Amino acid sequence: MQHAAFWQFLAGVAFFLFGMSQLETVLKNASGRSLKLFLKRNTGNLFKSILGGAAVTALVQSSSVVALIILVFVEAGIITFRNALGVILGTNLGTTISSWLVATVGFKVEVLDYTFPVIAITGIGMFFFTRRKNIYNLFAVFFALGMLFMGISYMKESAMELVKLVDPATYAGYGTLVFVLFGFVLTTIIQSSSATVAITLTALYAGALQFDAAAAVVIGSEIGTTIKILLWGVTGSADKKRVAYGNFFYNIFTSVLAFVCLRWLIYFITSVVGIKDALIGLVFFQTTINTLSIIIFVPFLNIFSGWLERRFSPNDGDDNSYISHNLPALPVLAPDALRHEVTTLLSKALNYCTDILNTHTVHTKGLLQNIKSFAHTTKNIEEEYHKLKQTEGDILAYFSMLQNNQTLTTDTEQMLRYLHAARQAIYAAKAVKDIAHNLAEFDASANDVLHHQVNVLAADWNAFVPVITPYFTNTELLLLPDDHDTAMIAAHEQEGKFKIQAMLYLKEGQLNEIEVSTLMNVYREIYASKKSLLAATTNLS
């Protein structure tokens, strides 16, 4: 009998884990873009970040999913590192919702009689409505909930048998620290603090654990759930590392605080608040320690974030590419990550063009130094262009990987526009690269008119840069068709003015035919670069 109860308990754990995993996946995929938009819109300041993190975690029932999304958002520059810490604080509070659901419904209501019909109806419904995504997702949510509560029922029933084999007095002398370690190890293995709390509630319900021991297990689960995020965030940008380690250290703080104050917290719950139901008391304990840690931690958040910023310095990544490390493999997170990578490439391409066009505008060196500078600049131009090309190749490889892993649908067209923007960025860089030697010749020319063209072209380009730079620094700012057309007209008119002036130089004998022809080609390439950059910026929308 006990043998069967043991396997029934493990089956209950499996059903619960499967139900949580399915619920997490369905809600994450069903919410998709709306989930990301909610986080983007509700992380503008620390207070909103905490509430936003709690709300989204309560919805998807996975602090790990929310934390992973936040890591991607930080890597993509969508939210600041400090506001990301606020979301992390909120996720701990949001994950307690599942504990309240388990304690109030799973153990207070005989749900097994209801779970079988729910699982049967929704499971069959999912089979027949695979092509009707809205109906399928609705069935999938209730199917996952049915599996979750069936797991709780199996754990509850089997625990009553298993507790007969366990004498709580045998390990009562070990102290609560042992149970903290047990909670940490268990949560690290199954990577679900909700499952750990559910198992702990089962043991408490069956009498296998005393309240203080159960509370210690909950404390350990607070740290265990951070391990996956820590491992995923140890590589990548400095901000990504800061969030991952911030999440880990914050949960360490929460656990230490709860462990030190365990006796007083239990007294507060049982005697001051007067909660006599151990299951409700345990969930109340979990909610209390997370709320208390937020209240205590928030005033020191600036100090903590400052320490993390000093601890993890910025990392530019691969020497051969500007691509970020460890881009998300989940299609739901890919568009934001891809947009960030393409925006970075555009910014680098713009800076590349700007550097070339401004290289020869300052003259403070002698002849020998200028010759050395020219050779060094030519080498840098080729190396930097290769790096831009490699970045585009890495972006294309990332998109290809996404297609291999999972068929893309709703976001494919959007991401294809981003890829087109990346191609336009390379066109812009190549157009200016091709005239770099002409600019050097103008700079070295004994003809004052031709020599002066270096400063004229640099001034024109520097006036163009502020037109598109805001669209790279502000993710909410879009280059509208009318603004694009206005900028294109201005660039075209400027090219026309330059050409008219060049023909005037030829007519007046200030430049010869070859010099004017070269100058015309330079004008055309600069116009082509502007045109490509504007087209790329439009495709970011």
Protein Blocks (a to p, Z undefined) as FASTA:
>chain_A
ZZmmmmmmmmmmmmmmmmmmmmmmmmmmmnmmmmmmmmmmmmmbmklmmmmmmmmmmmno
paklmmmmmmmmmmnomacfklmmmmmmmmmmmmmmmmmmmmmmmmmpcfklmmmmmmmm
mmmmmmmmmmlmklmmmmmmmmmmmmmmmmmmmmmmmmmmmmmmpcfklmmmnojmlmmm
mmmmmmmmnopaklmmmmmmmmmmnopacfklmmmmmmmmmmmmmmmmmmmmmgccfklm
mmmmmmmmmmmmmmmmmmmmmmmmmmmmmmmnopablklmmmmmmmmmmmmmmmmmmmmm
mmmmmmmmmmmccdebjfkbcbdehiafbfklmmmmmmmmmmmmmmmmmmmmmmmmmmmm
pccbdfklmmmmmmmmmmmmmmmmmmmmmmmmmmmmmmmmmmmmpccfklmmmmmmmmmm
mmmmmmmmmmmmmmmmmmmmmmmpmblklmmmmmmmmmmmmmmmmmmmmmmmmmkbccdf
klmmmmmmmmmmmmmmmmmmmmmmmmnopacfklmmmmmmmmmmmmmmmmmmmmmmmmmZ
Z
